[in-house]
Amino acid sequence: MLGLGLCLLSCVVTLAFAAGSLLDPASSIYAMWSSFAWPLLGPQLTVLTLVCLLVAVVAARRGPRILGWTSLWVAAIALLSSAVITGRIIAATSAAGGSANPFSGLWLHTLNAKPDSTVTYEEVDGQKLSAVVYKPSDSTASAPVIMYIHGGGWIQGSAANLGHDMRWFADRGYLVVSVDYRLATASQSTWDKAPQDVACAFTWVHQNAARYGGDPQRVVVAGDSAGGNLAVNLAYSAALSRARSGCGGQVPTPEAVLVQYPIVAPQDAYDNGYPIRGFEPKMFTERYLGGVPNEVPDRLAAISSTTHLSAKAPPTLIIEPDNDGLIPSRGVLAFAEKAQAAGVDVTVHRIPHSNHIYDELFAGSIGNQAGLTIRQAYLAKLGLAP
């Protein structure tokens, strides 16, 4: 009876997650957490409900009929729900050119991985800005280069984050360089400083790529969330010769841009993003800008990605979780439409039942597999594979 009771509870929780993933993700913390669950635990929930279904079958035959048959139906519906939702994520990944193995997704592990080296690419305002380097597996070839800009609402995070993902690309023949930039604080805005930092970093990567086995003629920029904002704005402004580097020199234009759930529409995120305690869109946007958006319209325009649109912008991949409540998907998708109308080659791949940082919770999850393999397939399509 205890086992059946635990199974019934597990199935009810699974059904609650399934129902929550169908709600507006910005409507409640329940809807937010439900959409975090599926790209992380979809395979586990499917296996769990399958086991519970088998337990319920035995109970329906041997135990109290009402409890047994109730558990059987609840388990069957929970299994169907989890299998369908997990299957939809896997199918969307496949349609985008990637792959997500649900069996591999059962085994989760850390996102940490040791880099090959960490160097200072610039020192400004007494702060050393780091470039964390992951060398390609084939040291004899000239590898395509990915410069990654971390997220964190412009107020937290570091170049050392997501080492597993950086190493994953390096093991497949890329030179990967993850870079720091100045973060905003309650007393110091960085809306004009962080873009100069990443432009400086990109210039440094071009100048030093060959030292680490990279091809300076095949450099792309990538970023997630706030890093996605910086990546898009860097690439698009460089294409117009408007990017300004904090360390001087002409900023090259990347060959492509790879971003996930980017803050390309900061006003929309400010107005509509769900306020997770301690990490509210209103809070981190105001810190970055140094004020309320409508009180500093010039600063808001400078960080808004529509400001930098032109047909000269490089090809852009946007991976967007459909249930992003922190940086609402509608703002990101509206930007993509405007970019396409401006002549930018924009590809959007949407991940269903998934929320912000759907791929960053644990390495090996189906969400993590999706984010990695979709970007790999896109680079290959552009002729930027090793």
N, C-alpha and C positions, 0 to 999 in steps of 0.2 A: 504493500500500500504506500509506503514511503517513497519508493521509486516511482510509482505511478503519479503520486502527488507532485514530486519534483519535475517530472516530465510535463505534467499539465501546466505547471507554473512556467516552465521554459517555453512551452508552446504559446502561452498567453503573452509572454514578453516578446517573442518573435512576431506574433501578430500585431502587437502594439507598435513595434518598430516598422513593420510593413505599412500599417495605416498611417503612421507619422510621416513616412517618406512620400506620401501622396499629398501632404498639406503644404501650404505656403511656408517655405523654410524660414521666412522672416516673421512668421506669426507668433512663434513661441519657442522656448528652449526645448520643449518636447519634439517639435518638428525638426529643430536643428540637430539634436542628438540622434534622432532616427535616421537622418541622412548621413551622419558620420558612420553609422553602424555597418551599412551594407558593403561599401567598397573595402572595408577592413575585415568584417566578419561574415560576409555572405556565405562562403563555403562552410565555415564552422557551424553556422546556424542551420544550413541545409542538412549537414550530417547529424546534428543534434536532433532535429525534428524527425529525421528518418529513424534514428534509434528510438525516439519516443513513440513513433508510430508502431514499431515492432513491439514495444512494451505494451502499448495500448491494445494491440491485437491479442496478445496473450491474456491481458486483463479482461477483455471483452468475452473471452471464452471461459475463463476460470473464475473471475471475480464477480462482484455485484454488477448486474447488467446495466443499470443506469449510469453508474460511474464509468464503467468500462467502455460503453458505447459513446458516452459524451467525450471521454478522452480520445477515443478513436477518431471521431469527427474533428475535434479540435486539432489533433496532431496531423491529420490528413490535410486540413486547410492550411496549417502552418507550414507543412512541408511544401505544398504547392506554391504558397506565397514566396517562401524563401528561394525555392528553385527558380521561379519565374523572375524574381528580382535579380538574383545572382546571374541568371542566364541573360537577362537584358544588358547588364553591365558588360559581360563577356562578349555578347553579340555586337554591342556598340564599339567595343575595342577592336574587334575583328574587322568591322566595317570601316574603321578608321585606318586600317593597315597594321594594327598592332596585334598583340596576343596576350591573353591572360589565362593561365592554367589554374583551374580551381583546386586541383590536387596539390600543386606547389603552394597555392594560397592558404593551405591549412597550416603551414609552418611559417610563423612570423619571427622576424629577428630585428636586431637593432639597425638604425640608420647611420650608425657611426662607421667610419672607415679611415684608416690612417693615410694621409697624403704622402706624396713623395718629397715635397718640400713646401716651405712657407717663406715667402720673401716680402719685403716692404717695397711697394711700388711707388709710394709717395708719403711724405710727412708734412702735415698741414695743421696749423693751430696747435702744435705740440702733440699731435696724435699721429701714430704710425698706422697707415692703411695697408692691410695685408692682401697679398694674392696667394691663394692656396692652390698648389699645382698637383695635378694627377697626370702622370705621364702615360702615353699610349703603350699598349702591350708590345707592339712591334717597334722596336727602337731603330730599325733600319729604314723605315719609311718616313715620308713627310706627311704627317697626319693632319686631317681637318681639325679645326680648333673650335671649342665651345667656351665662351666666356659667360659664366653664370653670375647673376645678381640675386642675392637672397631677398626673401620677403621679411615680413614682421611689422607691417604698418609704418614703415620708415622710422620706427622708434626702438626696435629690438632685432635680434638675430646677428649672425656673423658669417663670414666666409667659410668658417669651418663646419657649418651646418650641412646636413644631407650628404655626408661623405660617401655613404653607400651608393647613392645615385651617381655621384661624380666618378667613383671607381668603376661603376657598371659601364659607363660610357668609355672610360679609359681602357677597360679590359676588352672593349670591342673596337679599339683602334683610334680613339679620339684623344687629342690633348685637351684636357679640361682645366680651366682656371676659374676658381671662384673668388670673388673680390669683395672686400669691405668698402664701406662708404660712411661718411659722417651721419650719425643718427640724431634725430631730433630729441630734445628734452623739453621739460616744462619751461625752461628759461632760454632755450636756444632753438630757433627754427632752422631747418636745413633745406627748405624748398629750392633755394638757389645754390646750395653747396653740394648736396648729394648728386645732382646731375653732372656737375663739374668733376666730381670725384670719379664717377663711373666712366665719364668721357676720358679722363686721364688714364684710368685703368685700361680702357679699350686701346688707347694709343700705345700704352706700355705693352699690352699683349701682342699687338702687331709688331712692335719693335723687337720683342724677345721670344716670340713663338719658336723660331728656328733653334734657339738654345735648348729647348726642351723637346725637340722632335716634331714641332708643328709647322704647318704650311701657312705663312702669313697672307697668302692669297685666298685662303679658304677659312675665314673666321666668321662665326655666327655669334649672336648674342642671345642669351636666354635669361628668363627670370620668372618668378612666381609672385603673385599678389602685388605688394608694393614694388618688389623687384621687377615684376612684369611691366609696371608703369614706367620705371626707369629704363628698362630695356627698349620698350616701344619708343619712348620719347628720345632716347639716345639715337636709335637707328634712324628714325624719321627726321629728326633735326639734322643729323649728319648728312642725310641724303640731300638736304636743302642747303648744306654748308653753313648751318646755323649753330651747330653744337659747339659749346665752349668747354675746353679742357682746363682743369685747374692747374695743369702742369705745362700748358702751352702746346703749340703745334696744331697742325690740321688734323681733325678727327676723321678717320676713315669711315666709310659706310660699310656696315656688316653685309655679308652675303645673304643672310636671312635672319629672321627673328622667331624665337620659340618662346611662347609665354603660356602660363596657366593661370586661370582666374585672376587676370590682371586688373589693377585699379585704374582702368583707362577712362572711367567716367567718375571722377572723385566727388562731384556734386551729388550724383545719384547715390553713391555709396554713403555719403554723409547724411543724406535725407532718409534713405530707406534701409540701410544695413542694420542687422539685428545687433543690439548692444550686449555682446558677451561681457560679463562683468570683468573689469580690468583691461578689456581690450575693445573698447567701443569705437566704431568708425568716426563718430563725432570727436572723440578725444584725440585719436592719433592724427586725424586730418588737421585739427586745430593746432596741434603741436608742430606738425610739419610746416604748415603755412604761417604759424605765428599769429593766428587770429581766426575769427569766424569767416568762412568763405565769402559771404556777401559784404564783409567789411574790408576784404583784401582782394578785390576782383582781378587785379593784374596778376597776383600770385596764383590765384585759382586758374586763370587762363594759361599761365606758364606751365603748370603741371598737368593740365587737361590734354589728353592725347589727341583730341580733335584739332587742337591748335596747330599740330605739326603735320597734318595730313597733306599728302601730295602724291601724284602718280609716280614720283621718283622713289618712293619708299620701297624697301626691299620686301621680298615675299615673306609673309607672316603666317605662322601657325598659332591659333588660339585653341587651347583645350579648356573647355568650360563645363564644370559640373552643373547639371540642370537645377540642383537644389541648393545652390550657393545662397545662403541667407546673410552672410557677413558682408560680402561684396555682391549684391544681387545680380543675378545673371542677365536680367533684362537690360541693365545699363551696358554690360559688356557686349551683348548681342546687338544692341542699337549702335554702339561704336563700330562693330564689325561691318554693319550695313553701310554706315557713313564712309568707312574706309574703302569698301568695295565700290561705292558710288564715286569716290574720288580717284579711282583707278588703281588702287592697291591690290595686289594679288594676295587676298586673305583667305585662308582655309580655316574653317571652324569645325571642330569635332566636339560633340556634346556627350557627356557621360551621365546616364540616367541614375536617379536615386542616390546622388552623390553630392556632398557639400564641399565647402572650402577646405583646402589642404587634404582632399580625398586621398591623395597619394603619399602623404608625408607622415602618416601616423606610425606605420611599421613597414620595414622592408619586407618584400615578398608577398604582401597582400595583393589581391586582384586589382585594387586601385593603384598601388605602386607599380605593378607590372604594366598596367594600362598606360600610365603616364610616361614610363620609360620607352616602351616599344612603339607607341604612336609617334613620339618625337624621333626615334630612330628611323622609322619607316618614312617619315616626312623628309628627313635629311637625305635618305637614299633616293627618294623621288626627285630631289633637286640636284642630284649628282654630287652630293657632299658626303657620301659615305667613304670610309677608309679604303 
